[in-house]
Amino acid sequence: MCNKKILIIMMSLFSLVSYSKNSQEKGLEIATKVQDANNQFLGEINTTKMILIDAYGAQTVRKMKGKILEVENDGDKSLSTFLEPLDVKGTKMLTWSHKQKNDDQWLYLPSLRRVKRISSSGQSSSFMGSEFSFEDLGSQEVEKFTYNYLKDETLGDSLTWVLERTPIRKSGYSKQIVWTSKKMLTPLKIEYFDRREKLLKTAVFSDFKEYSIKKKKMFRANKIHMKNIQTKKESIFLWETRSLGSVSSSREFMKRSLK
């Protein structure tokens, strides 16, 4: 009788280990599939509006132009330049995303006429007073996380996979929960948890448009609404114009080009 109980316990433990392994494998498989579906866009040119909303509902609007260069075998490079209002006009942010190490990021401040490097510890801080961190603005390469498939779920009218992803390197987040559209293969919602594993903020992606690059179709959200659960502040990114497949010169993404 005792041996039978031990056998049942061992089988239960084996089943739990097997489930954990399978959920991690499935999570990685889905994340890789989503990344592959969104690769080969070559580059992007856009104009965006960033709306900052404080806890009392007051709004501040900033406008930017941006360029992205897809980099083979590494993360993308991006350059954002503020156009207005006057107090931030000319401010630029350059990001070199990476698969295997922390991103490189620099901020050019025209009032000081100098380029400031964003340290790895500083990447969890706010980007220009918004609820988006510097870390959020880097490309979300699969290699930056470990994954765990949680469940299938319907979100609004969309069928989604729900994945938990945990940063491998230093991060402002302990984990993220991602709802990914099965049809569009792109996130619809992300919950971000702080280092104490408390829910920090939620991003909702909407206004999706379909783009075709060399006969490959992909979807992009043209609105991201980030809500900070703890401070009650919000930020919205709106894409006013967007062109995928536009390849910029790599020289435009050099640190010296910021000045």
N, C-alpha and C positions, 0 to 999 in steps of 0.2 A: 504493500500500500504506500509506504514511504517512498520507494523507488518510483512508483507511478506518479506521485506528486512532484518529485524532482524532475521527471521527464516532461511533465506538463509545463512546469515553470521554465525549463530550458527551451522548450519549443516556443513559449510565449516571448521570451527574451530574443530568440532568434528572429521571430516574426517582426518584432519592433525594430531590430537592427536592419532587417531586410527592407522594411517600409521606409525607414529613414534614408537608406542608401538610394532606394528607387525614387523617392521624392526629390532628393538632391540631383540625381541624374536627369530626371524629367524637368526640373527647374532650369538646369544648365542647358538642356536641349531646347527648351522654349526660348530662353534668352538669346541663345546663339541664332535660332531661326529668325527672331525679330531683328537682331543686328544685321544678319545677312540680307534681309528684305529691305533694309534702309541704307545699305552701302551702295557704292557706285553712283552716288548723286553728283560726283565730281567737284562741285563747288556751289556756292550760293551767294547772291547779292540781295540785300533787303533794306527796307526802311521800317522801323518799328516805333511804337509809342509805349512808354512805360508810365503807368499810372500808380502813384503812391497814395494810399488811403490810410489815414491815421485812425486811432481807436474811436475818434469822435465823428468820423466820416468825412473830414476835410481832405481834399484831393490836391495833389501836385502832379503836373504832367511834364514828362520829358520826352524828347524825340531823339532818335539815333539812326545812323546808317550802319550797316554791318556787312562784312564779307566773311565767308568760310571757305577754306581750302581743304578738300579731302586728301589725306596723306596715306599712301599705301603702307600697310604693315605697322601703322601706329595710329594714335588718335588724331582728330582733325585740328587745324589751326583756325583761329577766328580773331577778327579785329572789329571792335565796336567803337564808333566815334559819336559823341554827343553833339547834336546840332542846336538844341535849345532846351531850356531857357539860357539866358546870358551867363548865369552864375556857374553853369557846368559846360558851357559851349567849348568845344575843343578838347575836352577830356577824352582819353582813349584807353581802351583796355585790350591787351593782346594776350591770347591764351594759346599755348601749345599743349594739347591734351596728349596723354601717353597711355599705353596699355599696361606697361610693366613697372611704372614708377609714378610718383606724384606729378601732377601737371605743373608746367611752368607758366606763371602769369605775371604780367607787368601792367602798371597803371601810370599813364602819363597825365600829370597835373599841370595845365598851362599856366596857372597862377604862380606856380613855383618854378616853372620851366625845367622840370626834372622828371625822370622816370623812377617810379617806386616799384620794387619787386615785391610781390605778394608771397610771403613765406608759406611753407606748408601748414604751419599752425594758424596762419592768418586766413587761410582759404575757407574757414568756417564762418568768417565774419561777413557782415552785410555788404552787398554790392551797392554802393552809392545810395545808402539809406533805404534800400528796398528790403523786402522779405526774401529775396533771392540772395543766396550766399555766392561767393566766388566759386565755391565748389560746385554749386548747381549749374554754373555756366560752362563747365568743362563737358566734353562729350562723355557719355556714359558707356564706356567700353565694357564688354563682358568680363574682361580679365580683372577688372577692379573690384569684383564682388564674388562671394559665394552665394549659391542660390538654393532655395527650397520651395518646391511646388506645394501650395496649400490646398487649393480647390478650384473648381470651375464655378463661376458665378455670373448671373445676369446683372449688368449695371445699366439702368435705364432700358434702352432697347437693344443693348449690345451684349453679346456673349463674350465673356472674358476668361482669361487665366489669371489667377491671383498668385503672385510669387512674393516670397520674402527674400530680399537680398541684403547681404551683410558686407560692409566695406572691408577689404583686406588690409588696406593701409590706413594711416592716420586720417580720421574723418571727424566732422562735427556731428555725425549721426551714428547711433548704435546699430540701426537697421532701417530699412525702407520696405513698405508693403506696396506692391505695384499691381494695378489692374490693367491688363493688356488686352486690347481688342483682338479677337481671333480673326476677324475679317480684315482689318486694316494693318494688323501687326505693328501697333504703336500704342504707347501708354494712353490710358484715359484718365487715370487718377493715380497719385502717389501720396502715401502717408509717410512723413519723416519723423523719426523718433530721436530724441536727444540722447546724450551720453548716459543719462540716468534711466533710459528706456521709457521715457514719458513722451506721449504724442506732442510734437512741437508744431508741425504745420502740415497743411494739405494742399496739394496742387491738383487742379482740375483742368484737363485739356479739352478744348472744343474748337468749333469752326474749322473742321477738317476739310482740306482740299486735296484733290488727287493730282499728282504731277507725273509726267512721263519723260524719262531720260533714256534715250536710245532704246525705246520700246519697253523699258522696264518701268512698271507703275509703282508708285509709292505715295504714302499719305503723310501729310504734315498738319499738325495743329496750328492754327493761326491765332489762337488765344490761349494763354495760360494764366489761370487765376490762382494765386498763392495766398492762402489764409494762415496767419500765425495764430494758433489756438491759444497760446499762452499770453500774447500781448494784445490780441484782437486787431492787430494791424493787417493790412492786405496790400498786395501788389499785383498788377495785371500787366502782362506783356501782350501787345497787339501788333500783328504784322500787317502793315498797310500795303506794302508791295513785297513781292518775293519771287525770285527767279532762280530755279534750280538748274544745274548743268552749266552754270557760268563759272569758268575757270579763271582765277586771278593769278597774277605772277607771284611766285614764292617770295620775291623780294619785298612785296608789300607786307609780309608777315615777319619781317626781321625786327629785332628790338630797336635798331638804330632808326628805323622808319617812323617810330613813334614821334620823334621830334620834327 
